[in-house]
Amino acid sequence: TVQSTDNFSLKFISLDVAGDTAKVMPSGVSVSFTSSDTAAVLPSAYTIASSDSGIVLLSNQFQLPSAGKHVINAILNDGSNQTTITSDSITVTTNNAVASLEITTSGGLKQSGSLYDVTVTAKDASNNTVSNYLGLVSFTVTDTNSLVQLPNSGTYQFQAGDNGTVTFSNALRLITSGSTTLTVTDDTLGYITGNVVETVLPADVEQLELTTPSLTITQGAAFDLTVTARDTFNNIVTAYIDYITLGRDSNVVMLTDSTYTLNSGDAGTHTFTGNTITGIGNYQIFVSDTTTASGIAKDTLNLSVVSSAAVSSYAFQSLGDTLTAAVNYADSIIAVNGFGTRITSYSDTVAILSTNGSNVTIADTSLVFTNGIAYMPLINFG
């Protein structure tokens, strides 16, 4: 009987036909070793020498880490013949010192929101189960979502009937897609611990999300629209492949593309660039899935469009193309951008001139703009 952490010795004795120790061993015979314990630590092959005088002692060169009953085989080879000698059964026991906690889960890749089993086993240094372990353990996980569920509400006191291993059925729920580490730790001896890294896949598509860098858009300026497929836990569904449609509530909303089919290379998200809105005020853009029979929630963006501040021209508000001679006229003039929209932030002083100065009388040739508008003095077209 040996313990799983013991290094022990084996002795080989050469016997004659009478069963006595043979003083001379057959030299040149090679001895190699195998064991029924696949984790066994064994010495390299040994070549018998005449100086061994019938006895070979290999000191502290063997270890059987796995608990249970095992044998060691000595394979003798003289170059022509091979003989195997098997030891008596060796009982391997554990030393009852817990070195780590092994944690495993059911299934392979995890899906966000689903429940899985968790098994925790107390192990010694040789990876044998320590059946008398009675420690209090705690569970932690790198997934910080509030909907995460841990086994037994996060702690468990091992019982004698557990025999060193316990399984929690439908006890683990992970939420955030990607890589997550689940750890179990002995509350008293913090160095006794174990962890497992899980890959979490998103759940089914629940909605299409429509976003833009800013909900306030400058008139005529290009802006991006991004469509993202998300599950009920807000994970991006990278495997989503389907046909989507962008809609608008006004013809002044110029979309670079109103339809698109997400493919595997999009990984659940696609950006439409170069969109513009030529009007000012409030507008809506929405996205929907037009082919999924089960229905996926659409999303709507409410955008506020402000006028471009770049002055393109000035415009009379009332004067027509035909005027009457020798009549005094007054009007207001507005500063407009390239879309004909008054620029309310514009303030400046500009000159008003005539191409026929001898016949046109202007009371004041300086126009003072405030909030994008100036009031023209009297003009007489003589």
C-alpha positions as CSV (number, residue, x, y, z in Angstrom):
1,T,0.0,0.0,0.0
2,V,1.3,3.5,-0.9
3,Q,-0.1,7.0,-1.0
4,S,-0.8,8.7,-4.2
5,T,1.9,11.3,-3.5
6,D,4.6,8.8,-2.3
7,N,7.8,8.1,-4.2
8,F,8.6,4.4,-3.5
9,S,11.3,1.9,-4.4
10,L,11.3,-1.4,-6.2
11,K,13.9,-4.2,-5.8
12,F,14.6,-6.9,-8.3
13,I,16.3,-10.2,-7.2
14,S,17.7,-12.8,-9.5
15,L,16.9,-16.3,-8.3
16,D,18.5,-19.6,-9.2
17,V,16.5,-22.8,-9.8
18,A,16.5,-23.5,-6.1
19,G,14.9,-20.1,-5.3
20,D,18.1,-18.7,-3.8
21,T,19.6,-15.3,-4.7
22,A,21.8,-15.7,-7.8
23,K,25.0,-13.9,-7.2
24,V,25.5,-13.2,-10.8
25,M,22.7,-11.5,-12.9
26,P,22.6,-11.8,-16.6
27,S,24.4,-8.6,-17.7
28,G,23.3,-6.6,-20.7
29,V,19.6,-7.2,-20.1
30,S,17.5,-4.1,-20.4
31,V,14.6,-3.5,-18.0
32,S,11.8,-1.0,-18.9
33,F,8.6,-0.3,-17.0
34,T,4.9,0.2,-17.6
35,S,1.9,0.4,-15.2
36,S,-1.9,0.1,-15.2
37,D,-1.9,3.6,-13.8
38,T,-1.6,5.8,-16.9
39,A,-0.4,8.7,-14.8
40,A,2.4,6.7,-13.2
41,V,5.8,8.2,-12.8
42,L,8.3,5.5,-13.8
43,P,12.1,5.4,-14.2
44,S,13.8,5.2,-17.6
45,A,15.0,1.8,-18.8
46,Y,17.7,0.2,-16.7
47,T,20.5,-2.1,-18.0
48,I,21.6,-4.8,-15.7
49,A,25.3,-5.0,-15.0
50,S,27.4,-7.9,-13.6
51,S,28.3,-5.7,-10.7
52,D,24.7,-5.7,-9.5
53,S,25.4,-9.1,-7.8
54,G,21.9,-10.5,-8.2
55,I,20.0,-7.5,-6.7
56,V,18.9,-4.3,-8.3
57,L,17.3,-1.5,-6.1
58,L,15.6,1.4,-7.8
59,S,15.1,3.9,-4.9
60,N,12.3,6.4,-4.8
61,Q,11.8,6.3,-8.6
62,F,8.2,5.1,-8.7
63,Q,4.9,7.0,-8.1
64,L,1.3,6.0,-8.7
65,P,-0.9,9.1,-8.5
66,S,-4.3,7.5,-9.2
67,A,-6.1,6.0,-6.2
68,G,-7.1,2.4,-6.5
69,K,-5.3,-0.9,-7.2
70,H,-2.5,-0.9,-9.8
71,V,0.4,-3.1,-10.9
72,I,3.9,-2.3,-12.3
73,N,5.3,-4.3,-15.2
74,A,9.0,-4.9,-15.7
75,I,9.8,-5.8,-19.3
76,L,13.2,-7.6,-19.6
77,N,14.8,-7.7,-23.0
78,D,18.2,-9.3,-23.8
79,G,18.1,-8.4,-27.5
80,S,16.6,-11.8,-28.6
81,N,13.9,-12.5,-26.1
82,Q,11.5,-10.4,-24.1
83,T,9.9,-11.4,-20.7
84,T,7.4,-9.4,-18.7
85,I,7.2,-9.7,-14.9
86,T,4.2,-8.2,-13.2
87,S,4.2,-7.0,-9.5
88,D,1.6,-7.9,-7.0
89,S,-1.4,-5.5,-6.8
90,I,-0.4,-2.2,-5.2
91,T,-3.2,-0.3,-3.3
92,V,-2.9,3.4,-3.8
93,T,-4.7,5.7,-1.2
94,T,-5.1,9.4,-1.1
95,N,-3.5,11.6,1.5
96,N,-6.8,13.4,2.2
97,A,-5.2,16.8,1.6
98,V,-7.3,18.8,-0.8
99,A,-5.2,20.7,-3.4
100,S,-7.8,22.0,-5.7
101,L,-11.5,22.1,-6.7
102,E,-12.5,20.8,-10.1
103,I,-15.5,22.5,-11.6
104,T,-17.3,21.2,-14.8
105,T,-20.5,22.1,-16.5
106,S,-22.9,20.2,-18.7
107,G,-23.0,20.8,-22.4
108,G,-20.4,22.5,-24.5
109,L,-21.0,26.0,-25.8
110,K,-23.5,27.8,-23.6
111,Q,-26.5,29.9,-24.9
112,S,-27.3,33.1,-23.2
113,G,-30.2,32.7,-20.7
114,S,-30.2,28.9,-20.7
115,L,-29.7,26.7,-17.6
116,Y,-26.8,24.2,-17.1
117,D,-25.6,21.7,-14.5
118,V,-22.5,22.4,-12.5
119,T,-20.3,19.7,-10.7
120,V,-17.7,20.5,-8.1
121,T,-15.1,17.9,-7.0
122,A,-12.5,18.1,-4.3
123,K,-9.1,16.9,-5.6
124,D,-5.8,16.0,-4.0
125,A,-2.4,16.8,-5.6
126,S,-2.6,13.6,-7.7
127,N,-6.1,14.5,-9.0
128,N,-7.9,11.9,-6.9
129,T,-11.2,12.7,-5.3
130,V,-11.0,13.6,-1.6
131,S,-14.1,11.9,-0.3
132,N,-14.1,13.4,3.2
133,Y,-14.0,17.0,2.1
134,L,-16.4,19.2,4.1
135,G,-15.4,22.7,3.0
136,L,-17.6,25.8,2.5
137,V,-17.2,27.0,-1.1
138,S,-18.3,30.1,-3.0
139,F,-19.0,30.7,-6.7
140,T,-18.0,33.8,-8.7
141,V,-18.2,34.6,-12.4
142,T,-16.8,37.3,-14.6
143,D,-20.2,37.9,-16.2
144,T,-21.6,40.9,-14.3
145,N,-25.1,40.9,-15.7
146,S,-27.7,41.0,-13.0
147,L,-29.6,38.1,-14.5
148,V,-26.7,35.6,-14.0
149,Q,-27.6,32.6,-11.8
150,L,-25.0,30.8,-9.7
151,P,-25.3,27.3,-8.1
152,N,-27.1,27.3,-4.8
153,S,-27.2,31.1,-4.7
154,G,-23.4,31.3,-4.8
155,T,-22.3,29.2,-1.8
156,Y,-22.4,25.6,-0.7
157,Q,-21.3,23.6,2.4
158,F,-20.1,20.2,1.4
159,Q,-21.7,17.3,3.3
160,A,-20.4,13.9,4.4
161,G,-22.8,12.2,1.9
162,D,-21.3,14.2,-1.0
163,N,-18.2,12.0,-0.8
164,G,-16.2,14.9,-2.2
165,T,-18.3,15.7,-5.2
166,V,-21.6,17.5,-5.7
167,T,-23.7,18.3,-8.8
168,F,-26.1,21.2,-9.0
169,S,-28.8,20.6,-11.6
170,N,-30.0,23.5,-13.8
171,A,-28.1,25.8,-11.5
172,L,-26.0,28.0,-13.9
173,R,-27.3,30.8,-16.1
174,L,-24.9,33.0,-18.0
175,I,-26.1,36.1,-19.9
176,T,-23.3,38.1,-21.6
177,S,-22.1,36.5,-24.9
178,G,-18.4,35.8,-25.3
179,S,-15.8,34.3,-22.9
180,T,-16.8,34.0,-19.2
181,T,-14.8,32.4,-16.3
182,L,-16.7,30.5,-13.6
183,T,-14.7,30.1,-10.4
184,V,-15.2,28.1,-7.1
185,T,-13.1,28.8,-4.0
186,D,-12.8,27.3,-0.5
187,D,-13.9,30.1,1.8
188,T,-11.4,29.2,4.5
189,L,-8.4,28.1,2.4
190,G,-8.5,30.6,-0.5
191,Y,-5.7,28.8,-2.3
192,I,-8.0,25.8,-2.8
193,T,-9.8,26.8,-6.0
194,G,-10.8,25.9,-9.5
195,N,-12.3,27.5,-12.6
196,V,-13.7,26.8,-16.0
197,V,-13.8,29.1,-19.0
198,E,-17.2,29.1,-20.8
199,T,-18.1,30.4,-24.2
200,V,-21.6,32.0,-24.2
201,L,-23.5,32.3,-27.5
202,P,-26.3,34.9,-27.9
203,A,-29.9,33.8,-27.8
204,D,-32.3,34.2,-30.7
205,V,-32.8,37.6,-32.4
206,E,-35.4,39.6,-30.5
207,Q,-35.0,43.1,-32.1
208,L,-33.2,45.2,-34.6
209,E,-31.5,48.2,-33.1
210,L,-31.0,51.4,-35.2
211,T,-28.4,53.9,-34.0
212,T,-26.6,57.0,-35.2
213,P,-23.6,58.9,-33.6
214,S,-25.9,61.8,-32.8
215,L,-29.6,62.4,-32.7
216,T,-29.0,66.0,-33.8
217,I,-28.2,66.2,-37.5
218,T,-26.9,69.2,-39.5
219,Q,-29.0,69.9,-42.6
220,G,-27.3,68.3,-45.6
221,A,-24.4,66.8,-43.6
222,A,-23.8,63.1,-44.2
223,F,-24.4,60.8,-41.2
224,D,-24.2,57.1,-40.5
225,L,-27.0,54.7,-39.6
226,T,-26.1,51.4,-37.9
227,V,-28.4,48.4,-37.7
228,T,-27.6,45.7,-35.1
229,A,-29.4,42.4,-34.4
230,R,-29.8,41.8,-30.6
231,D,-31.3,39.1,-28.4
232,T,-33.5,39.7,-25.4
233,F,-30.4,40.2,-23.3
234,N,-29.0,42.9,-25.6
235,N,-26.2,40.6,-26.9
236,I,-25.3,41.1,-30.6
237,V,-26.5,38.1,-32.5
238,T,-23.5,37.6,-34.7
239,A,-25.1,34.7,-36.6
240,Y,-28.1,36.7,-37.8
241,I,-28.5,36.6,-41.6
242,D,-31.6,38.2,-43.0
243,Y,-33.2,40.9,-45.2
244,I,-33.8,44.3,-43.6
245,T,-35.5,47.5,-44.7
246,L,-34.9,51.1,-43.8
247,G,-37.9,53.4,-43.9
248,R,-38.4,57.2,-43.5
249,D,-41.3,59.6,-42.8
250,S,-40.3,62.3,-45.4
251,N,-38.8,62.5,-48.9
252,V,-36.2,65.0,-47.7
253,V,-34.6,62.1,-45.8
254,M,-32.1,60.8,-48.3
255,L,-31.0,57.2,-47.5
256,T,-28.0,55.7,-49.4
257,D,-29.7,52.3,-49.4
258,S,-33.2,51.3,-48.1
259,T,-32.6,47.5,-48.2
260,Y,-29.8,45.2,-47.2
261,T,-29.2,41.5,-46.5
262,L,-27.0,40.9,-43.5
263,N,-24.5,38.2,-44.2
264,S,-22.1,36.1,-42.1
265,G,-19.3,38.7,-42.6
266,D,-21.4,41.4,-40.9
267,A,-21.4,39.5,-37.6
268,G,-24.9,40.9,-36.8
269,T,-24.3,44.6,-37.5
270,H,-24.1,46.8,-40.6
271,T,-23.5,50.5,-41.1
272,F,-25.1,52.6,-43.9
273,T,-22.9,55.7,-44.6
274,G,-23.6,58.9,-46.5
275,N,-27.2,59.5,-45.5
276,T,-28.5,63.1,-45.5
277,I,-31.6,65.2,-44.6
278,T,-32.2,68.4,-46.6
279,G,-35.0,69.7,-44.5
280,I,-35.0,71.0,-40.9
281,G,-37.1,69.9,-38.0
282,N,-37.9,66.5,-36.6
283,Y,-37.8,63.3,-38.8
284,Q,-38.1,59.6,-38.2
285,I,-36.1,56.7,-39.7
286,F,-37.0,53.1,-38.9
287,V,-35.7,49.6,-39.6
288,S,-37.6,46.3,-39.9
289,D,-37.0,42.6,-40.7
290,T,-39.3,41.8,-43.6
291,T,-38.8,38.1,-43.9
292,T,-38.7,36.4,-40.5
293,A,-42.1,34.8,-39.9
294,S,-41.9,34.9,-36.1
295,G,-41.5,38.7,-36.2
296,I,-38.5,40.7,-34.9
297,A,-39.2,44.1,-33.2
298,K,-38.3,47.1,-35.3
299,D,-36.6,50.2,-34.1
300,T,-37.3,53.9,-34.8
301,L,-34.9,56.8,-34.6
302,N,-36.2,60.3,-33.9
303,L,-33.8,62.8,-35.4
304,S,-33.7,66.6,-34.9
305,V,-32.2,68.4,-37.9
306,V,-30.8,71.9,-37.5
307,S,-30.0,74.3,-40.4
308,S,-26.6,74.5,-41.9
309,A,-24.8,77.7,-40.8
310,A,-23.1,78.4,-44.1
311,V,-24.6,81.4,-45.9
312,S,-25.2,80.6,-49.6
313,S,-27.2,83.7,-50.6
314,Y,-29.6,86.4,-49.6
315,A,-33.3,86.4,-50.5
316,F,-36.0,89.1,-50.6
317,Q,-39.1,88.0,-48.8
318,S,-41.8,90.1,-50.5
319,L,-40.5,91.9,-53.6
320,G,-41.5,90.3,-56.9
321,D,-39.8,90.4,-60.3
322,T,-41.9,93.3,-61.6
323,L,-41.9,96.6,-59.8
324,T,-43.5,100.0,-60.5
325,A,-41.3,103.0,-61.2
326,A,-41.2,105.9,-58.8
327,V,-42.7,103.9,-56.0
328,N,-41.1,103.5,-52.6
329,Y,-40.6,99.9,-51.5
330,A,-39.5,98.3,-48.2
331,D,-38.7,94.7,-47.6
332,S,-36.9,92.2,-45.4
333,I,-34.0,90.1,-46.6
334,I,-33.0,86.8,-45.1
335,A,-29.7,84.9,-45.2
336,V,-30.2,81.4,-46.5
337,N,-28.0,78.3,-46.8
338,G,-27.7,76.1,-49.9
339,F,-31.1,74.5,-49.1
340,G,-33.0,77.8,-49.0
341,T,-33.3,77.7,-45.2
342,R,-33.0,80.9,-43.2
343,I,-29.9,80.8,-41.0
344,T,-31.2,82.1,-37.6
345,S,-27.7,82.2,-36.1
346,Y,-26.5,84.6,-38.7
347,S,-25.6,88.2,-37.6
348,D,-23.6,90.6,-39.8
349,T,-23.6,93.9,-41.7
350,V,-23.6,93.8,-45.5
351,A,-23.9,96.4,-48.3
352,I,-26.9,96.6,-50.7
353,L,-26.0,97.8,-54.1
354,S,-27.7,98.4,-57.5
355,T,-26.5,97.6,-60.9
356,N,-28.1,100.9,-62.1
357,G,-27.2,103.4,-59.5
358,S,-28.3,106.5,-61.4
359,N,-32.0,105.4,-61.4
360,V,-32.2,103.6,-58.0
361,T,-32.4,105.5,-54.7
362,I,-31.5,103.5,-51.6
363,A,-32.2,105.2,-48.2
364,D,-29.4,103.2,-46.5
365,T,-27.0,100.9,-48.2
366,S,-26.0,99.0,-45.0
367,L,-28.1,96.0,-44.0
368,V,-27.7,94.8,-40.4
369,F,-28.6,91.1,-40.1
370,T,-29.9,89.8,-36.7
371,N,-31.1,86.2,-36.3
372,G,-30.7,85.8,-40.1
373,I,-32.9,88.6,-41.2
374,A,-32.4,92.3,-42.1
375,Y,-34.9,95.0,-42.8
376,M,-34.3,96.9,-46.0
377,P,-34.8,100.7,-46.1
378,L,-36.8,102.4,-48.6
379,I,-35.9,101.9,-52.2
380,N,-37.2,103.9,-55.1
381,F,-36.8,102.6,-58.7
382,G,-37.0,105.9,-60.5
